[in-house]
Structures are given as structure tokens and as C-alpha cells.
Amino acid sequence: MKLYMMRHGETSWNKIRRIQGQSDIDLNEAGREAARLTSKALKDFRFDAAYTSPLSRARETGEIVLAGRDIPLIEDERLKEANFGPYEGADLNELYEKKEPILDFFDRPHKMTLIEGAETPAQVVERSKIFLEEFILPMEKEAESVILFTHGAFIHGMLTNMYKRDVRDFWKGPKLKNCSISTAELKDGRFCVLSEAEVLY
């Protein structure tokens, strides 16, 4: 089985480097256009199942990419982005000026301490591990191709599990641009990453 993990299209908050997390921010027009172009690039790909984060930026990306296909897009709470708690909506540049502790999420993922209301990278890795083990692994014999519409940190959590990396390497690998796709193959209960951060627009 092949698993396609797609990051949502661009939003206005992405553009100005504002932390989104689980805040529900819509795609901007550039994000919609990138999703439309990606949809054209994937027109010959067959998907047996499609799942999305319930956040509108991921769901709309999925709706655009799957437009014209007879395949339901199923929401799953487990596919949400990392929760940044009190820092959601904050400007990253201002956070760096103030040297706020949430920056460890991005710069020292293995060192981040608990912040009330927010997830650590280790918790995202654990959440994605549970999702993969309890939901994706049982699908191996049922589907040949599954696509997920989700978020950057959550995809890094899945990749961390697939590579069996330590959380210190949470961000290892290429930058996951908006609408980029990372692909893994699931065979005999094991994941093999085939590509990361592929951009088709």
C-alpha cells in the first residue's frame, strides 16, 4: 500500500509567518491555485481512500485535489496540526525577538518543556504513532493507495516514526512546502519512505 501525505495549501497566516496550529484558517488564493495545479498533476493517480484533518485549510485542499473523483473525503481529528496553545496566532518574528519558550518546538524539539495547552514535538510523534499503528497499518490489506490531507508538523511526526528517528531529528529532511506530498510504502507492516516534500505545481 502507498500512503500519500499532503500538506495543505498556503494561508494568509503562512504568508506572514504567524503560528496556526489548530486555529482554523482558510486557504488564500495562492493556496487554492497550488491545490488546483497539484490536482491536475495527480489526475492519473488512483486513490482507494482519502482522509483529511477537519481544519478548513486541509479539508479545502483535499476537496480541490479530489474534485471530480468519486471518492469520499473523510475527516479524522487525529490528522490535526500540532496544538500551540497560547501561542496560536503569534508572529514568529516577534517570538524570536522575545526568545519565547515555544521556539524550542522548532529549534530544539528534544528539549521543549511542557507549556500548558500546547503539544511538544514528542507528543506529536506519539499521536502520529498511534494513528499509524491503530488506523493505517490495518488498512494494508484493504487498500492499494491512500491519501491524507494534513499539516506540516503532523507529517514530520509520521516521518519520524517511519524512519524510527529520535525526536531530536523531528525536522530532519527537506522543508515541507504548502501542497507538497511525501510518499511512503507500507509492506508487511513496515513503512519505507519513497519521497519527501515533492512539489507538483
Residue frames as a rotation matrix with the C-alpha (Angstrom) as fourth column:
MET 1
0.575 0.818 0.000 0.00
0.818 -0.575 0.000 0.00
0.000 0.000 -1.000 0.00
LYS 2
-0.535 -0.695 0.480 1.16
0.668 -0.696 -0.263 3.52
0.517 0.180 0.837 -0.78
LEU 3
0.360 0.569 -0.739 0.44
0.888 -0.452 0.085 6.35
-0.286 -0.687 -0.668 1.62
TYR 4
-0.258 -0.354 0.899 0.46
0.647 -0.754 -0.112 9.89
0.717 0.553 0.424 0.27
MET 5
0.120 0.201 -0.972 0.80
0.929 -0.369 0.038 12.60
-0.351 -0.907 -0.231 2.94
MET 6
-0.154 -0.092 0.984 -0.06
0.728 -0.683 0.050 16.04
0.668 0.724 0.172 1.60
ARG 7
-0.654 -0.078 -0.753 0.39
0.606 -0.651 -0.458 19.31
-0.454 -0.755 0.473 3.44
HIS 8
0.408 0.912 -0.048 -2.40
0.752 -0.365 -0.550 21.85
-0.519 0.188 -0.834 2.98
GLY 9
0.177 -0.258 0.950 -2.15
0.783 -0.547 -0.295 24.87
0.596 0.796 0.106 0.68
GLU 10
-0.793 -0.607 0.052 -0.97
0.486 -0.682 -0.547 28.30
0.367 -0.408 0.836 1.75
THR 11
0.406 0.857 -0.319 -2.98
0.904 -0.325 0.277 30.51
0.134 -0.401 -0.906 4.10
SER 12
0.638 -0.137 0.757 -2.68
-0.014 -0.986 -0.167 34.20
0.770 0.096 -0.631 4.95
TRP 13
0.876 -0.318 0.362 -1.03
-0.410 -0.097 0.907 33.19
-0.253 -0.943 -0.215 8.24
ASN 14
0.555 -0.717 0.421 1.55
0.734 0.661 0.158 31.05
-0.392 0.221 0.893 6.44
LYS 15
0.467 -0.324 0.823 2.45
0.659 -0.494 -0.568 34.05
0.590 0.807 -0.017 4.31
ILE 16
0.448 -0.262 0.855 3.18
-0.419 -0.906 -0.058 36.34
0.790 -0.333 -0.516 7.27
ARG 17
-0.450 -0.703 -0.551 4.77
0.085 0.581 -0.810 33.64
0.889 -0.411 -0.202 9.48
ARG 18
-0.213 0.486 0.847 2.01
-0.948 -0.314 -0.059 33.51
0.237 -0.816 0.528 12.07
ILE 19
-0.973 -0.192 0.131 1.64
-0.224 0.924 -0.309 30.30
-0.062 -0.330 -0.942 14.11
GLN 20
-0.288 0.913 -0.288 -1.53
-0.717 -0.006 0.697 28.47
0.634 0.407 0.657 13.11
GLY 21
-0.923 -0.073 0.378 -1.58
-0.318 0.698 -0.642 25.18
-0.217 -0.713 -0.667 14.97
GLN 22
-0.660 0.734 0.161 -5.19
0.740 0.672 -0.027 24.13
-0.128 0.101 -0.987 15.44
SER 23
-0.328 0.531 -0.781 -6.60
-0.181 -0.847 -0.500 27.58
-0.927 -0.023 0.374 14.66
ASP 24
0.058 0.465 0.883 -8.97
0.754 0.559 -0.344 27.22
-0.654 0.686 -0.319 11.72
ILE 25
-0.137 -0.242 -0.960 -7.55
-0.341 -0.899 0.275 29.45
-0.930 0.365 0.041 8.99
ASP 26
0.792 0.547 0.271 -8.81
0.087 0.339 -0.937 29.26
-0.604 0.765 0.221 5.39
LEU 27
-0.069 -0.750 0.658 -6.65
0.925 0.199 0.324 28.87
-0.374 0.631 0.680 2.31
ASN 28
-0.028 0.037 -0.999 -5.70
-0.264 -0.964 -0.028 32.03
-0.964 0.263 0.037 0.46
GLU 29
0.798 0.445 -0.406 -5.98
-0.478 0.056 -0.877 32.25
-0.367 0.894 0.258 -3.32
ALA 30
-0.044 -0.889 -0.455 -2.36
-0.958 0.167 -0.235 31.16
0.285 0.426 -0.859 -3.83
GLY 31
-0.648 -0.154 0.746 -3.09
-0.524 0.801 -0.290 28.09
-0.553 -0.578 -0.600 -1.71
ARG 32
0.376 0.869 0.321 -6.16
-0.204 0.416 -0.886 27.24
-0.904 0.267 0.334 -3.79
GLU 33
0.675 -0.163 -0.719 -4.25
-0.737 -0.122 -0.665 27.65
0.021 0.979 -0.203 -7.05
ALA 34
-0.471 -0.882 0.015 -1.42
-0.879 0.468 -0.095 25.38
0.077 -0.058 -0.995 -5.85
ALA 35
-0.394 0.414 0.821 -4.03
-0.261 0.806 -0.531 22.78
-0.882 -0.423 -0.209 -4.89
ARG 36
0.701 0.677 -0.223 -5.66
-0.371 0.079 -0.925 23.06
-0.609 0.731 0.306 -8.33
LEU 37
0.296 -0.681 -0.670 -2.32
-0.912 0.007 -0.410 22.58
0.284 0.732 -0.619 -10.08
THR 38
-0.689 -0.517 0.508 -1.49
-0.672 0.718 -0.182 19.63
-0.270 -0.467 -0.842 -7.83
SER 39
0.134 0.837 0.530 -4.88
-0.289 0.545 -0.787 18.12
-0.948 -0.048 0.315 -8.66
LYS 40
0.763 0.103 -0.638 -4.03
-0.643 0.009 -0.766 18.27
-0.073 0.995 0.073 -12.37
ALA 41
-0.218 -0.947 -0.237 -0.66
-0.922 0.279 -0.267 16.62
0.319 0.160 -0.934 -11.73
LEU 42
-0.770 -0.039 0.636 -2.40
-0.417 0.786 -0.457 13.80
-0.482 -0.618 -0.622 -9.82
LYS 43
0.019 0.919 -0.394 -5.19
-0.970 -0.077 -0.228 13.25
-0.240 0.387 0.890 -12.36
ASP 44
0.183 0.013 -0.983 -3.90
-0.594 0.798 -0.100 9.79
0.784 0.602 0.154 -13.30
PHE 45
-0.880 -0.461 0.115 -3.33
-0.345 0.452 -0.823 8.67
0.327 -0.764 -0.557 -9.70
ARG 46
0.094 0.910 -0.404 -5.89
-0.069 0.411 0.909 6.31
0.993 -0.058 0.101 -8.24
PHE 47
-0.791 -0.269 0.550 -6.76
-0.540 -0.118 -0.834 6.59
0.289 -0.956 -0.052 -4.55
ASP 48
-0.475 0.608 -0.636 -8.81
0.446 0.789 0.422 3.99
0.759 -0.083 -0.646 -2.70
ALA 49
0.460 0.590 -0.664 -9.42
0.877 -0.184 0.444 6.20
0.140 -0.786 -0.602 0.32
ALA 50
-0.316 -0.507 0.802 -8.91
0.324 -0.852 -0.411 9.83
0.892 0.131 0.433 1.34
TYR 51
0.384 0.359 -0.851 -8.77
0.916 -0.032 0.400 11.32
0.116 -0.933 -0.341 4.83
THR 52
-0.078 -0.368 0.927 -8.41
0.284 -0.899 -0.333 14.89
0.956 0.237 0.175 6.00
SER 53
-0.851 -0.133 -0.508 -7.82
0.518 -0.373 -0.770 16.95
-0.087 -0.918 0.386 9.07
PRO 54
0.154 0.988 0.000 -11.09
0.983 -0.153 -0.098 18.71
-0.097 0.015 -0.995 9.95
LEU 55
-0.130 -0.252 -0.959 -9.33
0.261 -0.942 0.212 22.10
-0.956 -0.223 0.189 9.81
SER 56
0.730 0.673 -0.120 -10.63
0.062 -0.239 -0.969 24.01
-0.681 0.700 -0.216 6.80
ARG 57
0.258 -0.685 -0.681 -7.25
-0.890 -0.443 0.108 24.63
-0.375 0.578 -0.724 5.18
ALA 58
-0.776 -0.510 0.372 -6.63
-0.370 0.845 0.386 20.88
-0.511 0.162 -0.844 4.93
ARG 59
-0.133 0.814 0.565 -10.18
0.405 0.565 -0.719 19.94
-0.905 0.133 -0.405 4.04
GLU 60
0.702 0.405 -0.585 -10.44
-0.301 -0.576 -0.760 22.51
-0.645 0.710 -0.283 1.23
THR 61
-0.280 -0.864 -0.420 -7.08
-0.890 0.069 0.451 21.34
-0.361 0.500 -0.788 -0.14
GLY 62
-0.761 0.023 0.648 -8.49
0.054 0.998 0.028 17.81
-0.647 0.056 -0.761 -0.25
GLU 63
0.282 0.955 0.097 -11.72
0.294 0.010 -0.956 18.93
-0.913 0.298 -0.278 -1.87
ILE 64
0.493 -0.173 -0.853 -9.83
-0.729 -0.618 -0.295 20.75
-0.476 0.767 -0.431 -4.61
VAL 65
-0.566 -0.819 -0.094 -7.38
-0.756 0.470 0.457 17.90
-0.330 0.329 -0.885 -5.24
LEU 66
-0.800 0.276 0.533 -10.12
0.246 0.961 -0.129 15.26
-0.548 0.028 -0.836 -5.37
ALA 67
-0.130 0.800 -0.586 -12.62
-0.567 -0.545 -0.618 17.34
-0.813 0.252 0.524 -7.38
GLY 68
0.133 0.301 -0.944 -14.37
-0.982 0.169 -0.084 15.19
0.135 0.939 0.318 -9.98
ARG 69
-0.754 -0.419 -0.506 -13.42
-0.334 0.908 -0.254 11.91
0.566 -0.022 -0.824 -8.32
ASP 70
0.405 0.908 -0.109 -15.99
-0.436 0.296 0.850 9.55
0.804 -0.297 0.516 -6.87
ILE 71
-0.229 -0.542 -0.809 -14.25
0.600 0.576 -0.556 9.22
0.766 -0.612 0.193 -3.53
PRO 72
0.824 0.566 0.023 -15.45
0.321 -0.499 0.805 10.46
0.467 -0.656 -0.593 -0.14
LEU 73
-0.281 -0.867 0.411 -13.20
-0.028 -0.421 -0.907 12.74
0.959 -0.266 0.094 1.87
ILE 74
0.559 0.521 -0.645 -13.39
0.510 0.397 0.763 11.57
0.653 -0.756 -0.044 5.47
GLU 75
0.306 -0.406 0.861 -12.48
-0.593 -0.789 -0.161 13.85
0.745 -0.461 -0.482 8.39
ASP 76
0.478 -0.226 -0.849 -10.30
0.640 0.751 0.161 12.49
0.601 -0.620 0.504 11.16
GLU 77
0.976 -0.017 0.215 -9.47
-0.154 -0.753 0.639 14.51
0.152 -0.657 -0.738 14.28
ARG 78
0.639 -0.766 0.071 -6.14
0.426 0.430 0.796 12.71
-0.640 -0.479 0.601 14.61
LEU 79
0.143 -0.576 0.805 -4.84
0.981 -0.023 -0.191 14.46
0.129 0.817 0.562 11.50
LYS 80
0.963 0.255 0.084 -4.95
0.238 -0.956 0.173 17.92
0.124 -0.147 -0.981 13.07
GLU 81
0.214 -0.903 0.373 -1.85
-0.026 -0.387 -0.922 20.08
0.976 0.188 -0.106 13.29
ALA 82
-0.492 -0.473 -0.731 0.15
0.759 0.178 -0.626 20.35
0.426 -0.863 0.271 16.49
ASN 83
0.692 0.722 0.003 -1.56
0.585 -0.563 0.584 22.41
0.424 -0.402 -0.812 19.17
PHE 84
-0.386 -0.877 0.284 0.42
0.547 -0.466 -0.696 25.53
0.743 -0.114 0.660 20.08
GLY 85
-0.010 0.440 -0.898 -1.96
1.000 -0.015 -0.018 26.60
-0.021 -0.898 -0.440 22.83
PRO 86
0.530 0.283 -0.800 -1.48
0.481 -0.877 0.008 30.23
-0.698 -0.389 -0.601 23.95
TYR 87
-0.425 -0.797 -0.429 0.97
0.003 -0.475 0.880 30.88
-0.905 0.372 0.204 21.10
GLU 88
-0.250 0.386 0.888 -1.50
0.937 0.327 0.122 30.30
-0.243 0.863 -0.443 18.27
GLY 89
0.782 0.514 0.351 -1.79
0.608 -0.753 -0.251 33.46
0.135 0.410 -0.902 16.22
ALA 90
0.580 -0.630 -0.516 1.58
0.084 -0.584 0.807 34.75
-0.810 -0.512 -0.285 17.41
ASP 91
0.884 -0.377 -0.277 4.06
-0.409 -0.338 -0.848 36.30
0.226 0.863 -0.453 14.97
LEU 92
0.766 -0.612 -0.196 7.18
0.630 0.775 0.045 34.12
0.125 -0.158 0.979 14.71
ASN 93
-0.003 -0.805 0.593 9.48
0.419 -0.540 -0.730 37.10
0.908 0.246 0.339 14.23
GLU 94
0.251 0.168 0.953 8.19
-0.660 -0.691 0.295 38.66
0.708 -0.703 -0.063 17.45
LEU 95
0.993 0.113 0.019 8.58
-0.095 0.715 0.692 35.36
0.065 -0.690 0.721 19.30
TYR 96
0.401 -0.915 -0.048 12.25
0.798 0.375 -0.472 35.22
0.450 0.152 0.880 18.28
GLU 97
-0.070 -0.392 0.917 12.77
-0.098 -0.912 -0.397 38.80
0.993 -0.118 0.026 19.48
LYS 98
0.382 0.345 0.857 11.34
-0.848 -0.238 0.473 37.83
0.367 -0.908 0.202 22.87
LYS 99
-0.645 -0.680 -0.348 13.02
-0.546 0.729 -0.412 34.39
0.534 -0.075 -0.842 22.92
GLU 100
0.192 0.854 0.484 9.77
-0.981 0.160 0.107 32.68
0.014 -0.496 0.868 23.89
PRO 101
-0.404 -0.419 0.813 9.95
-0.581 0.804 0.126 29.03
-0.707 -0.422 -0.568 25.09
ILE 102
0.618 0.701 0.356 7.65
-0.143 0.545 -0.826 27.77
-0.773 0.459 0.437 22.31
LEU 103
0.516 -0.482 -0.708 10.55
-0.856 -0.260 -0.446 28.28
0.031 0.837 -0.547 19.89
ASP 104
-0.470 -0.662 0.584 12.07
-0.671 0.698 0.251 25.04
-0.574 -0.275 -0.772 21.20
PHE 105
0.440 0.694 0.570 9.33
-0.049 0.653 -0.756 23.28
-0.897 0.304 0.321 19.23
PHE 106
0.994 -0.014 -0.109 11.07
-0.110 -0.110 -0.988 24.43
0.002 0.994 -0.111 16.04
ASP 107
0.448 -0.894 0.018 14.70
-0.717 -0.371 -0.590 24.76
0.534 0.251 -0.807 17.09
ARG 108
-0.740 -0.648 0.177 15.30
-0.614 0.545 -0.571 22.19
0.274 -0.531 -0.802 19.86
PRO 109
0.096 0.946 -0.311 12.43
-0.645 0.297 0.704 19.69
0.758 0.133 0.639 19.60
HIS 110
0.093 -0.125 -0.988 14.00
0.446 0.892 -0.071 17.25
0.890 -0.434 0.139 22.06
LYS 111
-0.828 -0.495 -0.262 14.44
0.468 -0.355 -0.810 20.00
0.308 -0.793 0.525 24.65
MET 112
-0.428 0.702 0.569 10.97
-0.349 -0.710 0.612 21.50
0.833 0.063 0.549 24.65
THR 113
-0.977 0.165 -0.134 9.35
0.181 0.321 -0.929 21.51
-0.110 -0.933 -0.344 28.07
LEU 114
-0.285 0.955 0.086 5.61
0.951 0.270 0.149 21.37
0.119 0.125 -0.985 28.68
ILE 115
-0.982 0.184 0.038 3.63
-0.186 -0.982 -0.046 24.54
0.029 -0.052 0.998 28.06
GLU 116
-0.524 0.836 0.163 0.05
0.199 0.307 -0.931 24.47
-0.828 -0.455 -0.327 29.29
GLY 117
0.449 0.848 -0.283 -2.34
-0.195 -0.216 -0.957 23.94
-0.872 0.485 0.069 26.38
ALA 118
0.387 -0.400 -0.831 0.41
-0.922 -0.176 -0.345 23.16
-0.008 0.900 -0.436 23.85
GLU 119
0.983 -0.117 0.139 1.89
0.126 0.990 -0.059 19.94
-0.130 0.076 0.989 22.47
THR 120
0.120 -0.988 -0.096 5.57
-0.554 -0.147 0.819 19.12
-0.824 -0.045 -0.565 22.38
PRO 121
-0.073 -0.216 -0.974 7.17
-0.965 0.263 0.014 17.50
0.253 0.940 -0.228 19.31
ALA 122
-0.952 -0.299 0.057 7.42
-0.302 0.902 -0.309 14.28
0.041 -0.311 -0.949 21.35
GLN 123
-0.392 0.887 0.244 3.66
-0.086 0.229 -0.970 14.34
-0.916 -0.401 -0.014 21.88
VAL 124
0.317 0.451 -0.834 3.05
-0.867 -0.219 -0.448 14.91
-0.385 0.865 0.321 18.16
VAL 125
-0.548 -0.588 -0.595 5.31
-0.752 0.658 0.042 11.94
0.367 0.470 -0.803 17.39
GLU 126
-0.921 0.229 0.316 3.34
-0.030 0.766 -0.643 9.80
-0.389 -0.601 -0.698 19.83
ARG 127
0.010 0.980 -0.198 -0.02
-0.385 -0.179 -0.906 10.95
-0.923 0.085 0.375 18.41
SER 128
0.208 0.025 -0.978 1.09
-0.978 0.012 -0.208 10.17
0.007 1.000 0.027 14.88
LYS 129
-0.842 -0.525 -0.126 2.45
-0.513 0.851 -0.114 6.79
0.167 -0.031 -0.985 16.01
ILE 130
-0.572 0.716 0.400 -0.94
-0.024 0.473 -0.881 5.86
-0.820 -0.514 -0.253 17.45
PHE 131
0.316 0.695 -0.645 -2.62
-0.684 -0.304 -0.663 6.99
-0.657 0.651 0.379 14.21
LEU 132
-0.177 -0.473 -0.863 -0.28
-0.943 0.333 0.011 4.90
0.282 0.816 -0.505 12.07
GLU 133
-0.953 -0.296 0.065 -0.48
-0.300 0.895 -0.331 1.79
0.040 -0.335 -0.941 14.25
GLU 134
-0.582 0.782 0.225 -4.19
0.124 0.358 -0.925 1.82
-0.804 -0.511 -0.305 15.00
PHE 135
0.390 0.821 -0.417 -5.53
-0.256 -0.338 -0.906 3.17
-0.885 0.460 0.079 11.71
ILE 136
0.306 -0.310 -0.900 -3.09
-0.946 -0.204 -0.251 2.92
-0.106 0.929 -0.356 8.80
LEU 137
-0.722 -0.674 0.155 -1.43
-0.657 0.739 0.152 -0.44
-0.217 0.008 -0.976 9.48
PRO 138
-0.355 0.627 0.693 -4.77
0.098 0.762 -0.640 -2.35
-0.930 -0.159 -0.332 9.46
MET 139
0.567 0.617 -0.547 -5.51
-0.426 -0.349 -0.835 -0.86
-0.705 0.706 0.065 6.01
GLU 140
-0.415 -0.877 -0.244 -2.55
-0.653 0.100 0.750 -2.57
-0.633 0.471 -0.614 4.35
LYS 141
-0.851 0.084 0.519 -4.61
0.295 0.894 0.338 -5.49
-0.435 0.441 -0.785 3.05
GLU 142
0.073 0.997 -0.009 -7.66
0.666 -0.055 -0.744 -3.36
-0.743 0.049 -0.668 2.25
ALA 143
0.909 0.238 -0.341 -6.27
-0.022 -0.791 -0.611 -0.60
-0.416 0.563 -0.714 0.04
GLU 144
0.384 -0.793 0.473 -3.54
0.921 0.296 -0.253 -0.02
0.060 0.533 0.844 -2.51
SER 145
-0.598 -0.553 0.580 -3.36
0.567 -0.804 -0.182 3.76
0.567 0.220 0.794 -2.26
VAL 146
0.434 0.691 -0.578 -4.45
0.901 -0.313 0.301 6.18
0.027 -0.652 -0.758 0.49
ILE 147
-0.349 -0.522 0.779 -4.06
0.458 -0.820 -0.344 9.95
0.817 0.237 0.525 0.60
LEU 148
0.148 0.293 -0.945 -4.03
0.970 -0.228 0.081 12.15
-0.191 -0.929 -0.318 3.71
PHE 149
0.097 -0.090 0.991 -4.56
0.349 -0.930 -0.119 15.91
0.932 0.357 -0.059 3.73
THR 150
0.625 0.011 -0.780 -2.91
0.778 0.068 0.625 17.21
0.059 -0.998 0.034 6.85
HIS 151
0.969 -0.192 0.153 -0.29
-0.220 -0.957 0.191 19.57
0.109 -0.218 -0.970 8.28
GLY 152
0.372 -0.921 -0.116 3.45
-0.493 -0.091 -0.865 20.10
0.786 0.379 -0.488 8.37
ALA 153
-0.334 -0.547 0.767 4.27
-0.938 0.111 -0.329 19.16
0.094 -0.830 -0.550 11.95
PHE 154
0.445 0.555 0.702 1.97
-0.615 0.760 -0.210 16.16
-0.650 -0.339 0.680 11.87
ILE 155
0.922 -0.188 -0.339 3.64
-0.197 0.525 -0.828 14.87
0.333 0.830 0.447 8.70
HIS 156
-0.063 -0.987 0.147 7.04
-0.676 -0.066 -0.734 15.30
0.734 -0.146 -0.664 10.36
GLY 157
-0.061 0.122 0.991 5.66
-0.916 0.387 -0.104 13.27
-0.396 -0.914 0.088 13.25
MET 158
0.882 0.423 0.209 4.71
-0.292 0.837 -0.463 10.45
-0.371 0.347 0.861 10.89
LEU 159
0.648 -0.704 -0.292 8.07
-0.264 0.152 -0.952 10.59
0.715 0.694 -0.088 9.13
THR 160
-0.159 -0.690 0.706 9.87
-0.952 -0.083 -0.295 10.50
0.263 -0.719 -0.643 12.48
ASN 161
0.289 0.357 0.888 8.05
-0.631 0.769 -0.104 7.25
-0.720 -0.530 0.447 13.22
MET 162
0.984 0.144 -0.100 8.60
-0.167 0.590 -0.790 5.77
-0.055 0.794 0.605 9.78
TYR 163
0.364 -0.927 -0.093 12.34
-0.344 -0.041 -0.938 6.42
0.866 0.373 -0.334 9.94
LYS 164
0.707 -0.031 -0.706 12.44
0.610 0.532 0.587 5.40
0.357 -0.846 0.395 13.62
ARG 165
-0.193 -0.776 0.600 14.26
0.279 -0.630 -0.725 8.63
0.941 0.028 0.338 14.41
ASP 166
-0.466 -0.025 -0.884 14.80
0.872 -0.178 -0.455 10.26
-0.146 -0.984 0.105 17.77
VAL 167
0.603 0.792 -0.092 12.64
0.775 -0.610 -0.167 13.33
-0.188 0.029 -0.982 18.41
ARG 168
0.051 -0.656 -0.753 15.78
0.145 -0.741 0.656 15.50
-0.988 -0.142 0.057 18.14
ASP 169
-0.912 -0.394 0.113 15.55
0.131 -0.019 0.991 14.80
-0.388 0.919 0.069 14.39
PHE 170
-0.061 0.998 0.013 11.89
0.496 0.042 -0.867 15.76
-0.866 -0.047 -0.497 14.19
TRP 171
0.648 0.324 -0.689 12.56
-0.277 -0.743 -0.610 18.39
-0.710 0.586 -0.391 11.49
LYS 172
-0.437 -0.880 0.185 15.18
-0.139 0.270 0.953 16.38
-0.888 0.391 -0.241 9.60
GLY 173
-0.231 0.314 0.921 14.68
0.873 0.484 0.054 16.30
-0.429 0.817 -0.386 5.85
PRO 174
-0.789 -0.083 0.608 13.53
0.470 -0.720 0.511 18.82
0.395 0.689 0.607 3.26
LYS 175
-0.831 0.528 -0.176 11.13
-0.293 -0.685 -0.667 21.64
-0.473 -0.503 0.724 4.10
LEU 176
-0.497 0.754 0.429 7.53
0.819 0.571 -0.055 20.62
-0.286 0.324 -0.902 3.56
LYS 177
-0.983 0.156 -0.092 6.21
-0.179 -0.921 0.347 23.41
-0.031 0.358 0.933 1.36
ASN 178
-0.220 0.974 0.048 2.49
-0.531 -0.079 -0.844 24.04
-0.819 -0.211 0.534 1.11
CYS 179
0.702 0.633 -0.326 0.80
-0.656 0.396 -0.643 21.38
-0.277 0.665 0.693 -1.05
SER 180
-0.340 -0.837 -0.428 3.94
-0.891 0.433 -0.138 19.23
0.301 0.334 -0.893 -1.02
ILE 181
0.789 0.603 -0.121 3.50
-0.565 0.789 0.242 15.46
0.241 -0.123 0.963 -0.91
SER 182
-0.439 -0.844 0.310 5.55
-0.895 0.443 -0.061 12.88
-0.086 -0.304 -0.949 0.94
THR 183
0.496 0.624 -0.604 5.03
-0.740 0.668 0.083 9.24
0.455 0.406 0.792 0.00
ALA 184
-0.460 -0.592 0.662 5.63
-0.824 0.563 -0.069 6.00
-0.331 -0.577 -0.747 1.87
GLU 185
-0.072 0.394 -0.916 5.07
-0.548 0.752 0.367 2.36
0.834 0.528 0.162 1.04
LEU 186
-0.021 0.155 0.988 3.59
-0.940 0.334 -0.073 0.03
-0.341 -0.930 0.138 3.63
LYS 187
0.240 0.021 -0.971 4.58
-0.576 0.808 -0.125 -3.60
0.781 0.589 0.206 3.15
ASP 188
0.103 -0.118 -0.988 4.34
0.480 0.876 -0.055 -6.42
0.871 -0.468 0.147 5.68
GLY 189
0.753 0.366 -0.547 3.67
0.644 -0.241 0.726 -3.92
0.134 -0.899 -0.417 8.44
ARG 190
-0.075 -0.849 -0.522 6.71
0.730 -0.404 0.551 -1.77
-0.679 -0.340 0.650 7.73
PHE 191
0.900 0.365 -0.238 6.96
0.162 -0.788 -0.595 1.70
-0.404 0.496 -0.768 6.22
CYS 192
-0.212 -0.930 0.300 9.52
0.871 -0.040 0.489 2.69
-0.443 0.365 0.819 3.63
VAL 193
0.384 0.318 -0.867 9.64
0.029 -0.942 -0.333 6.39
-0.923 0.103 -0.371 2.75
LEU 194
0.268 -0.201 0.942 9.81
0.915 0.358 -0.184 6.79
-0.300 0.912 0.280 -1.02
SER 195
-0.334 -0.351 0.875 9.87
0.618 -0.782 -0.077 10.58
0.711 0.515 0.479 -1.34
GLU 196
-0.088 0.271 -0.959 9.59
0.888 -0.414 -0.199 13.70
-0.451 -0.869 -0.204 0.79
ALA 197
-0.013 0.120 -0.993 8.24
0.149 -0.981 -0.121 17.17
-0.989 -0.149 -0.005 0.10
GLU 198
-0.690 -0.194 0.697 7.57
0.685 0.134 0.716 16.63
-0.232 0.972 0.040 -3.61
VAL 199
-0.241 0.567 -0.788 6.03
-0.146 -0.824 -0.548 19.70
-0.960 -0.017 0.281 -5.21
LEU 200
-0.410 0.189 0.892 3.88
0.784 0.573 0.239 19.17
-0.466 0.798 -0.383 -8.32
TYR 201
0.716 0.692 0.096 2.95
0.657 -0.621 -0.426 22.77
-0.236 0.368 -0.899 -9.15
